[in-house]
Amino acid sequence: MRPINAINAKVRQLLDGHSVNSAPVDVYRIIKDEGINLSLEEMEDDHSGVLLVENGIAAIAVNSTHHPHRQRFSAAHELGHFILHSRGRDRLFVDKAYRRSQVSSSGTDKDEIEANRFAAALLMPEDLIRGYIGNEPITDMDIAKLALKFQVSEQAMTLRLVNLGLIES
């Protein structure tokens, strides 16, 4: 599995390359600017997104029936698969289950874990979070405000803050 700092470096390169310096990160613009076809499609509820790379052409589809925050995370997750795992080869990733698959949540599917880490780092860049919170202790209200600012769920923001060591779980 890639070290988190390697994933963060890929995310930073992508954010810098697209001149992203404020929240919310426009993941849809980044995907389109990367030359990836993007669509919102009605899917079964347990499908969150799909990445297909075929003959050098990449396409991401995101479940249009999910909450907009979930759609953004799914799009970022599929972009993570593209950046980290496709390497220009024909690939298909179908992400099932609303949160993660059984394999992913058990910690055994490294591609899914890496794509989740990529998505979190992309949608909630550490430097932007730190810029918004300053040095004060983080309250539940702060988490709610950050989640709104970054257009992610409070659960995703809480997990990101825990992983950054900014709050305890």
C-alpha positions as CSV (number, residue, x, y, z in Angstrom):
1,M,0.0,0.0,0.0
2,R,1.2,3.5,-0.8
3,P,2.2,5.6,2.2
4,I,-0.2,8.4,3.0
5,N,2.4,11.0,2.2
6,A,2.7,9.6,-1.4
7,I,-1.0,9.9,-1.8
8,N,-1.0,13.4,-0.4
9,A,1.8,14.4,-2.8
10,K,-0.3,13.2,-5.8
11,V,-3.3,15.2,-4.4
12,R,-1.1,18.3,-3.9
13,Q,0.3,18.1,-7.4
14,L,-3.3,17.9,-8.8
15,L,-4.6,20.8,-6.6
16,D,-1.6,23.0,-7.6
17,G,-2.0,22.0,-11.2
18,H,-5.6,23.2,-11.1
19,S,-4.8,26.3,-9.0
20,V,-7.1,25.2,-6.2
21,N,-6.6,27.4,-3.1
22,S,-10.0,27.6,-1.5
23,A,-12.9,25.4,-0.4
24,P,-15.0,23.8,-1.7
25,V,-12.8,22.0,-4.1
26,D,-14.5,21.8,-7.5
27,V,-13.9,18.1,-8.1
28,Y,-16.1,18.0,-11.2
29,R,-14.1,20.7,-12.9
30,I,-10.9,18.9,-12.1
31,I,-12.2,15.7,-13.5
32,K,-13.3,17.4,-16.7
33,D,-10.1,19.4,-17.0
34,E,-8.2,16.1,-16.7
35,G,-10.0,14.9,-19.9
36,I,-12.2,12.4,-18.1
37,N,-15.8,12.1,-19.2
38,L,-18.1,12.6,-16.2
39,S,-21.8,11.8,-15.8
40,L,-24.4,11.5,-13.1
41,E,-26.4,8.3,-13.6
42,E,-29.2,6.7,-11.8
43,M,-27.8,3.5,-10.3
44,E,-28.8,0.9,-7.8
45,D,-28.6,2.4,-4.3
46,D,-25.7,0.2,-3.4
47,H,-23.6,1.5,-6.3
48,S,-21.8,4.8,-5.6
49,G,-19.6,5.2,-8.7
50,V,-17.8,3.7,-11.6
51,L,-14.5,4.4,-13.4
52,L,-13.9,2.9,-16.8
53,V,-10.7,3.3,-18.7
54,E,-10.8,1.8,-22.1
55,N,-8.5,2.5,-25.1
56,G,-7.1,5.5,-23.4
57,I,-10.4,7.1,-22.7
58,A,-11.6,7.5,-19.1
59,A,-15.1,7.9,-17.9
60,I,-16.5,8.4,-14.4
61,A,-20.2,7.8,-13.5
62,V,-21.6,8.8,-10.2
63,N,-24.9,7.7,-8.7
64,S,-27.3,10.7,-9.2
65,T,-29.7,9.4,-6.5
66,H,-27.2,9.9,-3.7
67,H,-26.8,13.0,-1.6
68,P,-24.7,15.7,-3.3
69,H,-22.0,15.4,-0.7
70,R,-21.8,11.6,-1.4
71,Q,-21.7,12.3,-5.1
72,R,-18.7,14.6,-4.6
73,F,-16.9,12.0,-2.5
74,S,-17.7,9.2,-5.0
75,A,-16.4,11.4,-7.9
76,A,-13.2,12.1,-6.0
77,H,-12.8,8.4,-5.1
78,E,-13.1,7.4,-8.8
79,L,-10.6,10.1,-9.7
80,G,-8.3,8.6,-7.1
81,H,-8.6,5.2,-8.8
82,F,-7.7,6.9,-12.1
83,I,-4.7,8.8,-10.8
84,L,-3.4,6.0,-8.5
85,H,-4.4,2.8,-10.1
86,S,-5.2,3.0,-13.9
87,R,-1.7,4.0,-15.1
88,G,-3.1,4.3,-18.6
89,R,-4.3,0.7,-18.7
90,D,-7.8,-0.5,-19.4
91,R,-9.5,-0.8,-16.0
92,L,-12.9,-1.0,-14.5
93,F,-13.7,0.0,-11.0
94,V,-17.3,-0.5,-9.7
95,D,-17.7,0.9,-6.2
96,K,-20.5,-0.8,-4.4
97,A,-22.0,-0.2,-1.0
98,Y,-22.9,3.1,0.3
99,R,-19.8,3.6,2.4
100,R,-17.3,0.9,1.5
101,S,-17.4,-2.7,0.4
102,Q,-16.9,-5.4,3.0
103,V,-13.4,-6.0,1.7
104,S,-12.5,-2.3,1.8
105,S,-13.8,-1.8,5.3
106,S,-11.9,-4.9,6.5
107,G,-8.7,-3.2,5.5
108,T,-7.7,-5.7,2.9
109,D,-8.4,-4.0,-0.4
110,K,-5.6,-1.5,-0.8
111,D,-6.9,0.1,-3.9
112,E,-10.2,1.0,-2.2
113,I,-8.4,2.3,0.9
114,E,-6.0,4.4,-1.2
115,A,-8.9,5.8,-3.3
116,N,-10.7,6.8,-0.1
117,R,-7.6,8.5,1.3
118,F,-7.1,10.3,-2.0
119,A,-10.8,11.5,-2.0
120,A,-10.5,12.8,1.6
121,A,-7.3,14.6,0.9
122,L,-8.6,16.1,-2.3
123,L,-11.9,17.3,-1.0
124,M,-10.5,18.4,2.4
125,P,-6.9,19.5,1.9
126,E,-5.0,19.7,5.1
127,D,-3.6,23.2,4.4
128,L,-7.1,24.6,3.8
129,I,-8.6,23.0,6.9
130,R,-5.7,24.3,9.0
131,G,-6.2,27.8,7.5
132,Y,-9.9,27.8,8.5
133,I,-9.5,26.4,12.0
134,G,-6.5,28.3,13.3
135,N,-5.2,27.3,16.7
136,E,-8.4,27.2,18.7
137,P,-9.9,23.9,19.9
138,I,-12.4,22.4,17.4
139,T,-16.0,22.2,18.6
140,D,-18.9,20.3,17.1
141,M,-20.2,23.6,15.6
142,D,-16.8,24.1,14.0
143,I,-17.1,20.6,12.4
144,A,-20.5,21.4,11.1
145,K,-19.3,24.7,9.6
146,L,-16.2,23.1,8.1
147,A,-18.4,20.4,6.5
148,L,-20.6,23.0,5.0
149,K,-17.6,25.0,3.7
150,F,-16.0,22.0,2.1
151,Q,-19.3,20.5,0.9
152,V,-18.8,17.1,2.6
153,S,-20.7,15.3,5.3
154,E,-20.0,16.0,9.0
155,Q,-19.0,12.3,9.3
156,A,-16.4,12.7,6.5
157,M,-15.1,15.9,8.0
158,T,-14.9,14.4,11.5
159,L,-12.9,11.4,10.1
160,R,-10.6,13.7,8.2
161,L,-9.9,15.8,11.4
162,V,-9.2,12.6,13.4
163,N,-6.8,11.4,10.7
164,L,-5.0,14.7,10.7
165,G,-4.7,14.5,14.4
166,L,-6.7,17.7,14.9
167,I,-9.3,16.0,17.1
168,E,-9.6,12.8,19.0
169,S,-12.0,10.1,17.9
